[in-house]
Amino acid sequence: MRVLVVEDARSLAEVVAEGLRDQGMAVDVAHDGLAAAARIDVHAYDVVLLDRDLPGIHGDALCQMITDREDRAMVLMLTAAGEPGDRVSGLTLGADDYLAKPFHFPELVLRIRSLARRRPAARARALRAAGLELDPVRRNVLRDGRPVELSVKEFGVLEALLRASPAYLSAEQLLEQVWDENADPFTNTVTVTIGRLRRKLGAPPVVTTMAGVGYRIADDGTA
């Protein structure tokens, strides 16, 4: 899941972003409306956490820009304006949910996951291939009916590969989908995560590597 946090209070934005990353989400941050609009033009987000009182482009205008897009993200307004009239006006602008500050972080996480499931472009709940079954909602994985315990990033990589199957994903594509814009493209993070994932999934191997191309889930078990 990819989330954009649009918040001009930098300390709050970073705290929220790090908390969501700990929950397995790829998170980008924008501190004003102009930066947020630029990111939305480049990346496909599942959910946008949107403050209303933003410099550059006001949050209300940005909300309308997002909701006018054909393949739009879900919008959760996260703002200090918490009166009933503020909530009504925010939802009238097209926001999908509204949460006033201060907020309880576990509630924020639940609301984000709920919005991602409701997104019109959301994919099927369970992903299956090569004896694997992954449930992105319950966040569990089975290999031939056997539960497999994965870390947050291992789970994200497997989910991305299953969604793309039988196509290959490059290391750069996996960084884009599973990590976020802060990831260093010159590290071996993907290679290390793939190695751990293969060991946990066990034999026969189902993650195939093609030099210069990337990784994929292979039903024939070659790797």
C-alpha positions as CSV (number, residue, x, y, z in Angstrom):
1,M,0.0,0.0,0.0
2,R,1.3,3.4,-0.9
3,V,0.3,6.5,1.2
4,L,1.0,10.2,0.7
5,V,1.1,12.3,3.9
6,V,0.4,16.0,3.1
7,E,1.1,18.0,6.2
8,D,2.9,21.3,6.6
9,A,3.9,20.6,10.3
10,R,7.1,18.8,9.5
11,S,7.5,17.1,12.9
12,L,4.0,15.6,12.8
13,A,4.4,14.6,9.2
14,E,7.5,12.6,9.9
15,V,6.1,11.0,13.0
16,V,3.0,9.8,11.1
17,A,5.1,8.7,8.1
18,E,7.5,6.6,10.3
19,G,4.6,5.1,12.2
20,L,2.9,4.0,8.9
21,R,6.2,2.6,7.6
22,D,6.4,0.5,10.7
23,Q,3.0,-0.9,9.6
24,G,4.3,-2.0,6.3
25,M,3.2,0.9,4.2
26,A,5.3,2.8,1.6
27,V,4.9,6.5,2.6
28,D,5.9,9.7,0.9
29,V,5.6,13.1,2.5
30,A,4.7,16.6,1.1
31,H,4.7,19.7,3.2
32,D,2.7,21.9,0.9
33,G,0.0,21.6,-1.8
34,L,2.3,22.2,-4.7
35,A,4.7,19.4,-3.7
36,A,1.7,17.1,-3.1
37,A,0.2,17.8,-6.5
38,A,3.6,17.0,-8.2
39,R,3.8,13.7,-6.4
40,I,0.2,12.7,-7.3
41,D,1.1,13.3,-10.9
42,V,4.0,10.9,-10.7
43,H,2.9,8.2,-8.3
44,A,-0.3,6.1,-7.9
45,Y,-1.3,6.3,-4.2
46,D,-3.9,4.2,-2.4
47,V,-4.6,6.8,0.3
48,V,-3.7,10.5,0.8
49,L,-3.7,11.9,4.3
50,L,-4.6,15.5,3.7
51,D,-4.3,18.5,6.0
52,R,-6.7,21.3,4.9
53,D,-4.8,24.5,5.8
54,L,-1.8,24.1,3.4
55,P,0.5,26.6,1.8
56,G,0.9,26.6,-2.0
57,I,-2.4,24.9,-2.9
58,H,-5.1,24.8,-0.2
59,G,-6.1,21.4,1.0
60,D,-9.7,21.9,-0.2
61,A,-8.5,22.6,-3.7
62,L,-6.1,19.7,-3.6
63,C,-8.9,17.4,-2.4
64,Q,-10.9,18.3,-5.5
65,M,-7.9,17.8,-7.8
66,I,-7.4,14.3,-6.4
67,T,-11.1,13.2,-6.5
68,D,-11.5,14.5,-10.1
69,R,-8.8,12.0,-11.3
70,E,-10.0,8.8,-13.0
71,D,-7.8,6.5,-11.0
72,R,-7.9,8.4,-7.8
73,A,-6.6,7.8,-4.4
74,M,-8.9,7.7,-1.4
75,V,-8.7,10.9,0.7
76,L,-8.5,11.0,4.5
77,M,-8.7,14.6,5.8
78,L,-6.5,14.8,8.9
79,T,-7.0,18.3,10.3
80,A,-7.3,20.4,13.4
81,A,-10.7,21.7,12.1
82,G,-12.8,19.1,13.9
83,E,-16.2,20.8,14.4
84,P,-19.2,19.0,12.8
85,G,-19.5,21.8,10.2
86,D,-15.9,21.3,9.2
87,R,-16.4,17.5,8.8
88,V,-19.5,18.1,6.6
89,S,-17.7,20.6,4.4
90,G,-14.7,18.3,4.0
91,L,-16.8,15.3,3.0
92,T,-18.8,17.5,0.7
93,L,-15.5,18.4,-1.1
94,G,-15.1,14.7,-1.9
95,A,-13.0,13.4,1.0
96,D,-13.7,9.8,1.8
97,D,-13.1,10.1,5.5
98,Y,-12.3,12.8,8.1
99,L,-10.3,12.6,11.3
100,A,-9.7,15.5,13.6
101,K,-6.4,16.2,15.4
102,P,-5.3,15.1,17.9
103,F,-6.0,11.5,16.9
104,H,-5.3,8.0,18.2
105,F,-2.7,6.4,15.9
106,P,-4.1,2.9,15.9
107,E,-7.4,4.4,14.7
108,L,-5.6,6.2,11.9
109,V,-4.1,2.9,10.7
110,L,-7.4,1.2,10.7
111,R,-9.0,4.0,8.8
112,I,-6.3,3.9,6.2
113,R,-6.6,0.2,5.7
114,S,-10.3,0.5,5.4
115,L,-10.1,3.2,2.8
116,A,-7.6,1.2,0.8
117,R,-10.0,-1.8,0.7
118,R,-12.8,0.6,-0.5
119,R,-10.7,2.1,-3.3
120,P,-12.5,1.5,-6.6
121,A,-9.3,0.2,-8.2
122,A,-8.6,-2.1,-5.2
123,R,-7.6,-5.6,-6.3
124,A,-9.0,-9.0,-5.2
125,R,-8.6,-9.8,-1.6
126,A,-6.5,-13.1,-1.8
127,L,-3.6,-13.6,-4.1
128,R,-2.7,-17.1,-5.2
129,A,0.1,-18.6,-7.3
130,A,2.6,-21.5,-7.2
131,G,1.1,-22.9,-4.0
132,L,1.2,-19.6,-2.3
133,E,-1.8,-17.8,-0.8
134,L,-1.5,-14.2,0.5
135,D,-4.2,-12.3,2.2
136,P,-3.4,-8.5,2.2
137,V,-6.2,-7.7,4.6
138,R,-5.4,-10.3,7.3
139,R,-1.7,-10.0,6.4
140,N,-1.0,-13.7,6.4
141,V,0.8,-16.1,4.0
142,L,0.4,-19.8,3.3
143,R,2.8,-22.1,1.4
144,D,1.0,-25.3,0.4
145,G,-1.4,-24.7,3.4
146,R,1.5,-24.0,5.8
147,P,1.7,-20.6,7.6
148,V,4.8,-18.6,6.8
149,E,5.9,-15.8,9.1
150,L,7.3,-12.8,7.1
151,S,8.7,-9.4,8.1
152,V,6.9,-6.3,6.9
153,K,9.2,-5.8,3.9
154,E,9.2,-9.5,3.0
155,F,5.4,-9.5,3.0
156,G,5.4,-6.4,0.8
157,V,7.8,-7.9,-1.7
158,L,5.9,-11.1,-2.0
159,E,2.6,-9.2,-2.4
160,A,4.1,-7.1,-5.2
161,L,5.5,-10.2,-7.0
162,L,2.1,-12.0,-6.7
163,R,0.2,-9.0,-8.0
164,A,2.6,-8.9,-11.0
165,S,2.8,-12.6,-11.6
166,P,3.7,-14.0,-14.1
167,A,5.6,-10.9,-15.1
168,Y,9.0,-9.8,-13.8
169,L,9.5,-6.9,-11.4
170,S,12.9,-5.1,-11.4
171,A,14.6,-4.2,-8.2
172,E,13.8,-0.5,-9.0
173,Q,10.1,-1.4,-9.3
174,L,10.1,-3.3,-6.0
175,L,11.8,-0.3,-4.3
176,E,9.0,1.9,-5.8
177,Q,6.2,-0.3,-4.6
178,V,7.4,-1.7,-1.3
179,W,9.6,1.0,0.1
180,D,9.2,4.7,-0.8
181,E,11.0,7.8,-2.2
182,N,13.5,7.7,0.7
183,A,14.9,4.3,-0.3
184,D,18.4,4.3,-1.7
185,P,18.3,2.8,-5.2
186,F,22.0,1.9,-5.0
187,T,21.8,-0.4,-2.0
188,N,21.3,-4.2,-2.1
189,T,18.1,-3.9,0.1
190,V,16.0,-5.8,-2.5
191,T,18.5,-8.6,-3.0
192,V,18.8,-9.1,0.8
193,T,15.0,-9.1,1.3
194,I,14.5,-11.5,-1.6
195,G,17.1,-13.9,-0.1
196,R,15.4,-13.9,3.3
197,L,12.0,-14.4,1.6
198,R,13.3,-17.4,-0.4
199,R,14.6,-19.0,2.7
200,K,11.3,-18.6,4.6
201,L,9.2,-19.8,1.7
202,G,11.3,-23.0,1.5
203,A,11.7,-25.6,-1.2
204,P,11.0,-25.9,-4.1
205,P,12.0,-22.2,-4.7
206,V,9.2,-20.1,-6.3
207,V,11.0,-16.7,-6.7
208,T,12.8,-16.7,-10.1
209,T,15.6,-14.3,-10.9
210,M,16.6,-13.2,-14.4
211,A,19.8,-11.2,-14.6
212,G,19.2,-7.7,-15.9
213,V,15.4,-8.2,-15.7
214,G,14.3,-8.8,-12.2
215,Y,12.2,-11.2,-10.1
216,R,9.0,-13.1,-10.5
217,I,6.9,-15.9,-9.1
218,A,7.4,-19.0,-11.2
219,D,4.9,-21.9,-11.1
220,D,7.5,-24.3,-12.3
221,G,9.7,-23.7,-9.3
222,T,12.8,-22.8,-11.2
223,A,14.9,-20.0,-9.7
